[in-house]
Amino acid sequence: MSTPEPQPWRDPERYKTGKLTSCLGCGNSCRKTHWGAWCYGCNVERIERINKTFADLMK
């Protein structure tokens, strides 16, 4: 049995661009990522909020 394919979106270190910025969610200092100026925790919350909105629209 092979190991499952890693899920890169779950790795907060994978998408860092290196530019120091202020998180749009919590305002703390973080490294800018390819998905924008969101720290990992705030981005997870943001994506869950977006997913919930789309799920509600599809009902």
C-alpha positions as CSV (number, residue, x, y, z in Angstrom):
1,M,0.0,0.0,0.0
2,S,1.5,3.4,-1.0
3,T,1.4,6.4,1.2
4,P,-1.3,9.0,0.5
5,E,-0.3,12.0,-1.7
6,P,0.7,14.9,0.5
7,Q,-1.8,17.8,0.6
8,P,0.4,20.9,-0.1
9,W,-2.3,23.3,1.0
10,R,-2.0,21.9,4.6
11,D,1.7,22.8,4.7
12,P,2.1,26.4,5.9
13,E,5.7,26.5,4.9
14,R,5.2,25.5,1.3
15,Y,3.8,28.7,-0.2
16,K,5.8,31.4,1.6
17,T,7.3,34.0,-0.7
18,G,9.6,35.5,2.0
19,K,8.2,39.0,2.0
20,L,7.3,40.1,5.5
21,T,3.9,41.6,5.7
22,S,0.9,42.2,8.1
23,C,-1.8,39.5,8.0
24,L,-5.1,40.7,6.7
25,G,-7.0,38.6,9.2
26,C,-5.3,39.0,12.6
27,G,-2.9,41.9,11.8
28,N,0.2,40.0,13.1
29,S,3.4,40.0,11.2
30,C,3.8,37.0,8.9
31,R,5.4,36.0,5.6
32,K,3.4,36.7,2.5
33,T,2.2,33.6,0.8
34,H,1.0,32.9,-2.8
35,W,-2.6,33.1,-1.6
36,G,-2.0,36.6,-0.3
37,A,-1.1,38.4,2.9
38,W,-2.8,35.9,5.2
39,C,-1.1,33.8,7.9
40,Y,-1.9,30.1,7.7
41,G,-4.5,30.1,10.5
42,C,-6.4,33.1,9.2
43,N,-6.3,31.6,5.6
44,V,-7.8,28.3,6.8
45,E,-10.6,30.3,8.6
46,R,-11.1,32.4,5.4
47,I,-11.3,29.3,3.1
48,E,-13.7,27.6,5.5
49,R,-15.9,30.7,5.5
50,I,-15.8,30.9,1.7
51,N,-16.6,27.1,1.4
52,K,-19.6,27.6,3.8
53,T,-20.9,30.5,1.7
54,F,-20.7,28.4,-1.5
55,A,-22.3,25.4,0.2
56,D,-25.2,27.7,1.3
57,L,-25.6,29.1,-2.2
58,M,-25.8,25.6,-3.7
59,K,-28.7,24.5,-1.5
